Amino acid sequence: MSETAPFGAWPSPLSAEIVTAATPRIEGARFVGSELWWGESVAAEGGRTAVRRRGPDGEVFDVLPIPWNARSRVHEYGGGAWTTTDDGILLFVEKSDQCVWALEPDGAPRVLTPPDRGMRFGGLTWQGGQLLAIRETHDGSPTPRRDIVRVAVDGSGVTSVVDQSDFLAHPSLSPSGSHLAWIAWNHPDMPWDRSELRVGRLEGGLVVEWTTVAGEDSAPLQPVWIDDDDLLYADDPTGRWNLWIEHLSANLDRHPVAPADADTGGPLWVLGTRWFARLEDGRVVAVRTNGDDEVVLIGEDRTARPLGLALTGEVSIEDFRGSRVLLSGATPGSPAGLWMVDVNRPDDAVLVQGGTVPWGAEWTPRARGVSFGGPRGPVHAFDFPPTNPGVAGPENERPPYVVAVHGGPTAHRGSAAPGRTAYFTSRGIGVLEVNYGGSSGYGRAYRERLRGQWGVVDVEDVAAAASGLAATGAADGSRIAIAGGSAGGWTVLACVARTDAFAAGISRYGVGDAHALAADSHDFEARYLDGLIGPLPDAEHLYRERSPLTHAERFRVPLLLLQGAEDTVVPPAQSEAIRDALAEHGIPHAYVLYAGEGHGFRRAENIVHALETELAFLAAVFGFQTDVPPLALS
């Protein structure tokens, strides 16, 4: 029989240390010979990205040892920071100098690109015996320059293959090596707004002429050659990212492949992200997203069938060989992991790394997909109720809730419960993950609800979800907090300034001043706000009106501010301006600045401290006892 205890004060074996250790961050994976290699952000090692391998006997070793750190800063968000040659030479971007290095078996790393030239590299890919990459050059010009380059593995130099756009991604070499396909886009668009699929003819390894074959009014992604005349890629001209085939030489119209009311594609924040793979026999493995992720196999007859995998969250196709595929992602009962799946025998999927937790399944909340009526249509969310096998709340009490707001604002959350969610739900605090208008995973129309309306639609939708949840009796409407990071932090601050739906707010490296963000933003997002709010200077009044800092006198509820000291995306000045406004108006608050952290926390000690601080903050505001040190609010 369960004991009864106040919500929020339930005893739980899920400490912040245990949750942090059980939540790996996979950073790419490859088949290399008879081994499996993967990148992993290791919180216990200062958040560095190690490259590891597992041999046929299952033993795991570091390929890239301490202190090396495979992490790119192209677009600031990086991606594609490592790859390998066919014979097992590791090629990686070292975080400290952004150079490309090579590490041969039993050798020492050697640098391949010139240091101290203001160059960054990312999106590394080994194709046709060549190392291709995206280069970003910071040379004192008003904006960085980017090009697709070929990096000589013998260290003899870097050759520019093509540029001619503000941004480039997904270079793909044709089977004969005669053509290159890639994705390009220009300011003020983001790659999920409008981009182009370009194909260029190569002479001497350089693109001498190119043409746009898809896009301009849509957002194509990830070109893959079927043969020298046909390209497979993702695109959303119908409002959903589906797969398409483009015939380059035949007089045939392009056509979709197994179209569905779901997305095979998403926001290209990180270089090298892949949503599908064309196997050697012509079949295609693809991720489809409609709230949750699903992995399907598309046969040569162009019909799709689900593989029946448990993966539902943040699923990515990492690599393939024969009928085997490496997939990263999370399940409803476990955090992110790396899986090897034989598409001919999907029931025998092998867990390579992560994907398990040291606590029993009875401690993990099972998500409930819900929708609430919002001013502009339905608002999608996933409800993770308080879950503890040994404790129940008082019959006459409703639980406190944290309404979680993702960043982006184009990200989305599915039904997979991360460890931090279980950390709260096991203590009797529910979590509602809201995919407000602007979120990906529900098609272009849902995503574009936010166009020109950032600070309006997101606020309306999140407040409607919180009120709707309370109206069902699932949550105590007087004890609902809102929490989010980056763009989600903006929505947190805007909600507590503009609505009375929340009793507390937690902002992680959140945006408080839209005008300052536009002025200080790095180049990748320099014109992002043109689409989210409006172009400057014409929309100056909207930047002032929408910014939470403009309305500091409206802050009425306690706030917790968490910030990385080295954040170049949302600098500490944003959080510190909010802190100072809260102090001026006498609003209870706490501000924590984490040394050595950027946009998102990677070091174990800081992740643990931030999680415990959030719990202590909720305990202080909502008045329950908990098992972490108390937090004093200013």
C-alpha positions in Angstrom: 0.0 0.0 0.0 1.3 3.5 -0.9 2.0 6.0 1.8 0.6 9.5 1.6 2.9 12.5 1.4 2.5 16.1 0.1 3.2 16.6 -3.6 6.7 17.8 -4.1 8.0 16.1 -1.0 7.9 12.5 -2.1 11.0 10.6 -1.4 12.9 9.6 -4.6 16.0 7.6 -5.4 16.6 9.8 -8.5 19.3 12.2 -7.3 20.6 14.9 -9.6 23.9 13.0 -9.9 22.2 9.8 -10.9 20.0 11.5 -13.5 22.9 13.4 -15.0 25.1 10.3 -15.3 22.2 8.4 -16.9 21.6 11.0 -19.7 24.3 10.6 -22.4 24.4 13.0 -25.3 25.2 11.1 -28.6 27.2 13.2 -31.1 27.1 11.1 -34.3 28.0 7.4 -35.0 29.6 5.3 -37.7 30.3 1.7 -38.7 34.1 1.4 -38.9 35.4 -1.9 -40.0 34.0 -4.5 -37.6 33.5 -1.8 -34.9 30.9 0.8 -33.9 32.2 4.3 -33.2 30.2 7.1 -31.7 30.7 10.6 -30.3 29.5 11.3 -26.7 29.4 14.4 -24.6 30.9 13.3 -21.3 29.5 15.5 -18.5 32.0 14.0 -16.0 34.9 15.1 -18.2 34.0 18.7 -18.4 31.4 18.2 -21.1 34.0 17.3 -23.7 32.9 15.3 -26.7 34.8 12.0 -26.8 34.8 9.5 -29.7 34.5 6.0 -28.5 34.4 2.5 -30.1 32.9 -0.8 -29.3 34.6 -3.9 -30.8 33.0 -7.2 -31.7 33.5 -8.4 -28.1 31.5 -5.5 -26.7 34.4 -3.8 -24.9 34.4 0.0 -25.1 37.5 2.2 -25.6 38.1 5.9 -26.1 39.4 6.6 -29.6 39.8 10.3 -28.8 41.2 10.5 -25.3 41.3 13.3 -22.7 41.8 16.2 -23.2 40.8 16.2 -26.9 37.3 17.5 -27.6 35.5 17.0 -30.9 33.3 20.0 -31.1 32.6 22.4 -34.0 31.5 26.1 -33.6 30.3 26.6 -37.1 27.0 28.5 -36.8 27.8 28.4 -33.0 25.7 25.2 -32.8 28.2 23.1 -34.7 27.5 19.5 -35.7 29.4 17.0 -37.8 32.6 17.5 -35.7 34.0 14.1 -36.6 34.0 11.4 -39.2 36.3 8.6 -40.2 38.0 7.2 -43.3 37.1 3.8 -44.5 40.3 2.4 -42.9 39.7 3.9 -39.4 41.5 7.2 -39.4 39.6 9.6 -37.1 39.0 13.1 -38.6 37.8 15.6 -36.1 37.4 19.3 -35.2 39.2 20.2 -32.0 37.1 22.6 -29.9 40.0 24.7 -28.7 41.4 25.8 -32.1 38.6 24.7 -34.5 41.2 23.0 -36.7 40.6 19.7 -38.4 42.9 17.0 -37.0 43.6 13.4 -38.0 44.2 10.5 -35.6 45.5 7.3 -37.0 45.3 4.0 -35.1 48.1 3.9 -32.5 49.2 7.4 -33.5 49.1 10.9 -32.2 46.7 13.6 -33.5 48.2 15.7 -36.4 46.7 19.0 -37.6 45.3 19.2 -41.2 44.2 22.8 -41.4 46.2 26.0 -40.7 45.7 27.3 -37.2 45.2 31.0 -36.2 43.4 31.9 -39.5 40.0 32.6 -38.0 38.7 29.4 -39.6 36.1 27.0 -38.2 35.1 23.7 -39.7 32.0 21.5 -39.3 29.7 19.1 -41.1 32.7 16.7 -41.8 31.8 13.9 -44.2 34.0 11.3 -45.9 32.8 10.6 -49.4 34.5 9.1 -52.4 37.8 9.0 -50.6 37.6 12.8 -49.8 37.0 14.8 -46.7 34.4 17.4 -47.3 33.5 20.1 -44.7 31.8 23.4 -44.2 34.3 26.1 -43.5 33.4 29.3 -41.7 36.0 32.1 -41.9 36.1 35.0 -39.4 38.7 37.4 -40.8 37.4 40.8 -39.6 34.8 41.2 -42.3 31.4 42.4 -41.3 30.1 38.8 -41.5 31.8 35.4 -41.7 32.2 33.7 -45.0 31.3 30.1 -45.6 32.2 27.6 -48.3 32.3 23.9 -48.9 35.8 22.7 -48.8 37.9 19.6 -49.4 40.5 19.0 -46.7 43.6 16.9 -47.7 44.1 14.1 -45.2 47.9 14.3 -45.8 47.8 17.9 -44.5 48.7 19.5 -47.8 45.9 22.0 -47.7 42.3 23.1 -47.9 40.6 23.7 -51.3 37.4 25.7 -51.7 34.9 23.7 -53.7 31.9 26.2 -53.8 30.5 29.2 -52.0 28.1 31.7 -53.4 25.6 31.8 -50.6 25.5 33.0 -47.0 25.1 29.4 -45.6 25.7 25.9 -46.9 25.1 22.4 -45.6 24.8 18.7 -46.6 27.4 18.4 -49.4 26.8 15.2 -51.3 29.1 13.8 -54.0 27.6 11.9 -56.9 28.7 8.3 -57.4 31.0 9.1 -60.3 32.3 12.2 -58.6 31.2 14.4 -61.5 28.6 16.5 -59.6 28.1 17.9 -56.1 24.7 18.5 -54.5 24.2 20.7 -51.4 21.8 22.9 -49.5 22.2 26.7 -49.6 20.3 29.6 -48.1 20.7 33.3 -47.5 19.8 36.0 -45.0 17.2 36.7 -43.8 15.9 33.2 -44.2 16.5 30.3 -41.8 17.0 26.9 -43.4 13.5 25.8 -42.3 11.9 28.8 -43.9 13.4 28.8 -47.4 16.5 27.1 -48.8 17.7 25.7 -52.1 18.9 22.3 -53.3 21.7 23.1 -55.7 23.6 20.8 -58.0 27.0 21.8 -59.5 29.2 20.2 -62.2 32.8 19.5 -60.9 35.9 20.1 -62.9 39.3 19.5 -61.2 37.4 19.1 -58.0 35.7 22.5 -58.1 32.2 23.5 -58.9 32.3 25.4 -62.2 28.6 25.8 -62.7 25.5 25.1 -60.7 21.7 25.2 -60.8 18.9 25.2 -58.3 16.8 22.1 -58.7 14.4 22.5 -55.7 13.4 24.9 -53.0 13.3 28.7 -53.1 9.7 28.7 -51.7 10.2 25.5 -49.6 13.0 24.1 -47.4 14.8 21.1 -49.0 17.2 19.1 -46.9 19.7 16.2 -47.1 20.3 15.4 -50.8 21.4 11.8 -51.4 22.3 10.4 -54.8 20.5 7.4 -56.2 22.7 7.4 -59.3 24.4 10.1 -61.4 21.0 11.3 -62.7 18.6 11.0 -59.7 18.5 12.6 -56.3 16.6 11.7 -53.2 16.0 14.5 -50.7 13.5 15.8 -48.2 11.3 18.9 -49.0 8.1 20.5 -47.8 6.3 22.1 -50.8 3.1 20.5 -49.6 3.5 21.7 -46.0 5.1 18.5 -44.7 8.7 17.4 -45.2 8.4 14.3 -47.3 10.9 12.5 -49.5 11.2 13.5 -53.2 13.1 12.2 -56.2 14.5 14.7 -58.7 15.4 13.5 -62.2 18.3 15.7 -63.4 18.7 14.5 -67.0 15.4 12.7 -67.9 12.4 14.8 -68.9 10.5 13.7 -65.9 8.8 15.7 -63.1 10.0 15.3 -59.6 7.7 13.2 -57.4 7.2 12.3 -53.8 8.1 9.0 -52.3 5.6 7.5 -49.9 4.1 10.8 -48.8 2.6 11.1 -45.4 1.0 13.6 -43.0 4.2 13.6 -41.0 7.7 15.2 -41.3 10.8 13.5 -42.6 13.0 16.5 -41.8 13.2 19.3 -39.3 15.0 22.5 -38.4 18.7 22.4 -39.4 20.2 23.8 -36.3 23.1 21.3 -36.3 25.2 20.4 -39.3 25.1 16.8 -40.4 21.7 15.9 -39.0 20.1 13.1 -41.1 16.4 12.1 -41.2 16.7 9.2 -43.7 19.2 6.8 -45.3 19.0 5.0 -48.6 20.3 1.5 -48.1 22.5 -0.3 -50.6 19.5 -2.3 -51.9 17.5 0.8 -52.6 15.2 0.7 -49.6 15.0 3.8 -47.4 14.9 4.0 -43.6 13.3 7.3 -42.5 12.2 9.1 -39.4 8.7 10.5 -39.5 7.5 13.0 -37.0 4.0 13.9 -36.0 4.4 14.9 -32.4 6.3 11.7 -31.7 8.9 10.2 -34.0 8.5 6.9 -35.8 11.0 5.0 -37.8 9.7 3.5 -41.1 11.1 1.4 -43.9 10.2 2.4 -47.4 10.4 -0.5 -49.9 11.2 -0.5 -53.5 7.5 -0.4 -54.2 7.6 3.0 -52.4 5.2 2.0 -49.6 6.2 2.5 -46.0 5.8 0.3 -43.0 6.7 1.1 -39.4 9.7 -0.9 -38.0 7.9 -1.1 -34.6 10.9 0.4 -32.7 10.3 1.9 -29.3 12.2 5.1 -30.3 9.9 8.1 -30.2 12.1 11.2 -29.3 14.9 13.1 -31.2 15.6 10.2 -33.5 18.4 10.6 -36.0 19.8 8.3 -38.7 23.5 8.2 -38.0 24.9 5.6 -40.4 24.2 2.3 -42.2 25.9 -0.7 -43.6 24.0 -3.4 -45.6 20.7 -3.8 -43.8 22.0 -2.5 -40.5 21.3 1.1 -39.3 22.7 3.1 -36.4 20.0 5.3 -34.8 20.2 7.7 -31.9 17.1 8.7 -29.9 15.1 8.1 -26.8 12.2 5.8 -25.9 9.3 6.6 -23.6 11.0 4.6 -20.9 14.6 5.6 -21.3 16.8 8.5 -22.2 18.9 9.1 -25.3 20.9 6.2 -26.6 22.5 4.7 -29.7 20.9 1.6 -31.3 21.9 -0.8 -34.0 18.9 -2.1 -36.0 18.8 -4.7 -38.7 15.8 -3.6 -40.8 15.2 -7.2 -41.7 15.0 -8.1 -38.0 14.0 -4.9 -36.2 12.8 -6.9 -33.1 16.5 -7.7 -32.4 17.6 -4.1 -32.1 20.9 -3.9 -30.1 21.6 -1.1 -27.6 25.1 0.2 -28.2 25.4 3.0 -25.7 23.1 4.8 -23.2 19.4 4.2 -23.5 19.1 2.7 -20.0 18.5 4.0 -16.5 19.5 2.7 -13.1 16.0 3.1 -11.7 13.1 0.8 -12.4 10.4 1.5 -15.0 7.9 2.2 -12.3 9.7 5.5 -11.6 9.4 6.7 -15.2 6.3 8.7 -16.1 4.3 7.7 -19.1 3.4 10.6 -21.3 -0.2 11.4 -22.2 -0.6 13.3 -25.5 -3.0 16.2 -25.0 -4.3 19.2 -26.9 -5.8 22.4 -25.5 -7.9 25.0 -27.2 -5.8 28.1 -28.0 -6.7 31.5 -29.5 -5.3 30.4 -32.9 -6.1 26.7 -32.9 -5.2 23.6 -30.9 -2.1 23.6 -28.8 -0.2 20.2 -28.6 1.5 19.0 -25.5 2.6 15.9 -23.5 1.6 15.5 -19.9 4.0 13.7 -17.6 2.1 13.2 -14.3 3.7 12.7 -10.8 4.9 9.1 -10.8 6.2 7.2 -7.7 5.4 3.6 -6.9 5.5 4.0 -3.2 3.8 7.4 -2.5 0.5 9.1 -3.4 -0.6 12.6 -2.8 -3.4 13.6 -0.4 -6.9 13.0 -1.9 -7.9 16.7 -1.5 -4.7 18.0 -3.0 -3.7 18.6 -6.7 0.0 18.4 -7.7 2.2 21.4 -8.6 3.3 21.4 -12.2 6.2 22.7 -14.3 5.1 23.8 -17.8 8.3 23.1 -19.8 8.9 25.4 -22.8 11.4 24.2 -25.4 13.9 26.4 -27.2 14.4 27.2 -30.9 11.6 28.3 -30.9 11.3 25.7 -33.7 12.2 22.6 -31.5 9.6 20.1 -30.3 9.2 17.6 -27.5 7.7 14.1 -27.8 6.6 11.4 -25.3 10.1 10.3 -24.3 10.7 11.3 -20.7 14.2 12.7 -20.2 15.9 12.0 -16.9 15.3 15.5 -15.6 11.5 15.0 -16.1 11.6 11.9 -14.0 13.6 13.8 -11.4 10.6 16.0 -10.8 7.7 13.6 -11.4 9.2 11.1 -8.9 9.0 13.8 -6.3 5.3 14.6 -7.0 5.8 17.5 -9.4 4.1 17.0 -12.8 5.7 18.2 -16.1 3.7 19.5 -19.1 5.9 19.7 -22.3 4.1 22.3 -24.5 4.7 22.3 -28.3 3.3 25.8 -28.8 2.6 27.3 -32.2 6.0 27.6 -33.9 7.1 24.1 -32.9 8.3 21.7 -35.5 6.9 18.2 -35.9 3.4 19.3 -36.9 4.0 20.7 -40.3 4.8 24.1 -41.8 1.4 25.7 -41.1 1.7 25.0 -37.3 5.3 26.1 -37.4 4.5 29.4 -39.2 1.8 30.3 -36.6 4.8 32.1 -34.9 5.9 34.0 -38.0 5.9 37.7 -37.0 4.3 36.7 -33.7 7.1 35.6 -31.3 6.2 36.9 -27.9 2.5 36.7 -28.8 1.5 33.2 -30.1 4.0 31.3 -27.9 2.7 33.2 -24.8 -0.9 32.6 -25.7 -0.4 28.9 -26.4 1.6 28.2 -23.3 -0.8 30.1 -21.0 -3.8 28.3 -22.6 -2.1 24.9 -22.0 -1.4 25.7 -18.4 -5.0 26.9 -17.8 -6.4 24.0 -19.7 -4.5 21.5 -17.6 -5.7 23.1 -14.4 -9.3 23.1 -15.7 -9.1 19.3 -16.0 -8.2 19.0 -12.3 -4.8 17.4 -13.2 -2.8 20.3 -11.7 -3.1 22.8 -8.9 -3.7 26.0 -10.8 -2.1 28.1 -8.0 1.1 26.1 -8.2 2.1 26.0 -11.8 5.6 27.2 -12.7 7.0 27.7 -16.2 10.5 26.8 -17.2 12.5 27.0 -20.4 15.9 27.8 -22.0 17.1 30.2 -24.7 14.0 31.0 -26.8 12.0 29.1 -24.2 13.5 31.4 -21.6 12.1 34.3 -23.6 8.6 32.7 -23.4 9.0 32.2 -19.7 9.8 35.8 -19.1 7.1 37.0 -21.5 4.5 34.8 -19.8 5.2 36.0 -16.3 5.2 39.6 -17.5 2.0 39.3 -19.6 -0.2 36.6 -18.0 -1.3 35.5 -14.6 -1.2 31.8 -15.5 2.0 31.0 -13.6 3.1 31.3 -9.9 6.9 31.1 -10.7 9.3 31.1 -13.6 12.7 29.5 -14.4 14.7 31.0 -17.2 17.8 29.3 -18.4 19.9 31.6 -20.6 16.7 33.3 -21.7 16.2 36.3 -23.9 14.9 39.3 -22.2 15.6 42.1 -24.8 14.8 41.3 -28.4 16.6 44.4 -29.7 19.8 43.5 -27.8 19.6 40.0 -29.1 19.3 41.3 -32.7 22.3 43.6 -32.1 24.5 41.0 -30.4 23.5 37.8 -32.2 26.0 35.7 -34.1 25.7 35.5 -37.9 23.6 32.3 -38.2 20.7 34.0 -36.2 21.5 37.6 -37.1 18.3 37.9 -39.2 16.3 35.3 -37.4 14.1 37.9 -35.7 13.1 39.4 -39.1 10.8 36.4 -39.4 9.9 36.0 -35.7 9.1 39.7 -35.1 9.9 41.8 -38.1 12.8 43.5 -39.9 14.5 46.4 -38.3 14.2 49.4 -38.2 10.5 49.2 -39.3 9.6 46.8 -36.5 11.4 48.7 -33.8 8.2 49.3 -31.8 7.4 45.6 -31.8 10.9 44.7 -30.5 10.3 47.1 -27.6 6.7 46.0 -27.0 7.4 42.3 -27.1 10.6 42.3 -24.9 9.9 41.2 -21.3 12.6 43.7 -20.1 10.4 46.5 -21.4 7.7 45.5 -18.9 9.8 44.7 -15.9 7.2 46.5 -13.7 4.8 43.7 -14.6 6.9 41.0 -13.0 5.0 39.7 -10.0 6.1 36.2 -9.3 9.5 34.8 -8.2 12.0 34.0 -10.9 15.1 31.8 -11.1 17.7 32.8 -13.7 20.4 30.3 -14.8 23.2 31.4 -17.2 26.4 30.3 -18.8 29.3 32.7 -18.4 30.7 32.0 -21.9 27.3 32.0 -23.8 27.8 33.8 -27.1 24.3 33.0 -28.3 22.4 34.7 -25.5 25.2 36.6 -23.5 25.0 36.9 -19.7 24.0 40.6 -20.1 20.5 39.5 -21.0 20.0 37.5 -17.8 21.8 40.2 -15.7 19.5 42.9 -17.0 16.5 40.9 -15.9 18.1 40.2 -12.5 18.7 43.9 -12.0 15.1 44.8 -13.0 13.8 42.2 -10.5 15.9 43.6 -7.8 14.8 47.1 -8.6 11.1 46.1 -8.3 11.6 43.9 -5.2 10.6 40.6 -6.9 12.0 37.5 -5.2 14.7 36.0 -7.4 17.9 34.1 -7.7 20.7 34.3 -10.3 23.3 31.7 -10.9 26.2 32.2 -13.3 28.1 29.1 -14.4 31.7 29.5 -15.3 33.0 27.6 -18.3 29.5 27.1 -19.7 28.1 28.3 -23.0 24.6 28.1 -24.4 23.4 25.0 -22.5 25.2 23.3 -19.7 27.6 20.4 -20.4 29.7 19.9 -17.2 28.4 17.4 -14.7 28.8 19.5 -11.6 26.9 22.4 -13.2 24.1 20.2 -14.6 23.7 18.7 -11.1 23.7 22.1 -9.4 21.2 23.6 -11.8 18.8 20.7 -11.4 19.0 20.8 -7.6 18.7 24.6 -7.7 15.5 24.3 -9.8 14.0 21.9 -7.3 15.0 24.1 -4.3 13.5 27.1 -6.0 10.1 25.3 -6.5 10.2 24.1 -2.9 10.8 27.7 -1.7 8.0 29.1 -3.8 5.4 26.3 -3.4 6.2 25.6 0.3 7.2 21.9 0.3 10.1 20.1 1.9 12.7 18.5 -0.3 16.0 16.6 -0.2 18.3 19.3 -1.6 19.8 22.4 0.2 17.4 25.3 0.5 17.7 28.2 -1.9 17.6 31.8 -0.5 15.8 34.2 -2.8 16.9 37.9 -3.0 
